């Protein structure tokens, strides 16, 4: 039989330094930092005090997080705005921060990405029936979070 590990109690200063390191490594939301601090065994009032201190010292900035997250998911993973929006909502960000994050995606780049993904999928899809082929490509792009009306508008040219 295994016994649970004893909770190591840490001081407020040490917790603050650990939280600073945690936030310095990559952008974090308040929720992520809050969970980390509770995981250290800290009480609610101490956690809230540390969160406010991290915000005032600009270690936590949810608008900056939203911009970085949205831009990265679009450029690197080729996610559409719908998928990014849902992911930001899951991170419990405010509507204001979500809107600011989505503004990081330039409309021209967004359209070019849709067209490029259609082109790549068109070339790799071996379906003979053109309607089935378009449907498969549209399903793929919509699944990646692109708006159905934009996808179909660009697919009609093929």
N, C-alpha and C positions, 0 to 999 in steps of 0.2 A: 504494500500500500504506500502510495506517494502522498506526502503532505504538501499543501500549497506553499509556495515560496512566501517568506515573510516580506511584508511591504516595507521597503526601505524609505524612511522619512527623510526628505531633503528640505533644505531651507529655501526661503523665498528668493534669496540672491542666486543660489545655485540653479533653481528652477528658471529664473529669468535668463540666466546665461545659456542654459540648455535650450530655452525657447528661442533666444536670439540666434543660436546656431541652427536650429531647426528652420527658422524663417530665412536665414541667410543662404541656405543651401538651394532653395528654390522658392518661388512665390507660394504663399499659403493663404487659405481663407481663415476667418476667425474660428469657424467650426473645427477645422483640422487642428489648429493650435489648441483650442479648448479641449478637444479629445485627448491630445498629447499631454496636456497639463493634468487633466483628471487621471490619466494613466500613471502619472507620477505620484498619485496619492494626495494631491492637494485638495483643499476644501474650496467650496464655491466662491466665497468672498475673496480668497487669495487669487483664484483663477481669474475672476473678473477684474481684479486690480491689475494683474499682470497683463491681461489682454489690453486694457486701456493704456497701460504704459507702452506696450509694443506698438499700439496704433499711434500714439503721440510721437514715438521715436521713429516712426515710418518703417518699422519692420513688417507690419501688416497693413496692406492697402488693397482692399477688395476690388476697386476699380482697376488698379494696375494688374491684379491677378486676372480679372476678366479679359482685359486686353491681351495679355500674354497668352492666356489659355486659348482664346478664340483664334488669334493669329497663328499660333502654333498648330492647332488641330486642323486649321484650314490648309496652311502651307505644307505641313509635313504629312498628315494623314489623309488629306483631301476630303475632309468632312464638309457637309453642307451646313447651312445656317440652322436648319431645323434640328439636326443632331447636336450641334454646338449649343443651341438654346436649351435643349433638354438637359444636357450635361451640366450646364451652368445652373439650371434650376435645381438639379440634384445636389449641387454644392451649396445650396441655400443662399444664393446671392440675391441682392435686391434687383428689382426690375431696372432701376437706373444703371446699375453696374453691368447688367446683362446687355442693355442697349448700347452702352459705351463699348463693351467688348465686341459686339457684332459690327460696330462702325469701323473696327480695325480691318475688316475685309473689304477691299475696294471692289466696286461693282464690276469694273472691267476685268479684273483678275478672276472674279467669281464666274463670269460668263465664259471666259477663256478656259477655265478649269473644267466646266461642264462640257464644252466643246471638245477639249482634249481627251477627257475620259470617254466620251461617246466614240471618238475616233479610235481610241485604243481598243475599246470593247468591240467595236464594229469589225475591226481587223482580226481580232482573236476569236470571234464567235463564228462557228461553222454551220449554224442553222440555215437551211435552204429557204424556208418560208419567211418572207420579209416581215410579215406581221408578227410572227412569233419572235423573230430576231429583235425587232424594235421593242416588243413587250419585255423580253429578257433584259435588254439594256436599260430600259426605263425602270424596271423593278430594281436592278442593281443600283442605279443612281439615286432613286428615291430611298432605298435602304441606307444609303450613305448620308442621307439627310438633305438632299437637294429638293427644292420645291417641284411638285409634279407638273405644274403648268409651265415652268421654265424648261424642264427636261423634255416634255412633249413638244414644246415650241421649237427646240433645237433638233429634236429627232425627226421632225417632219421633213427636213431638208434632205434626209438620206433616202 
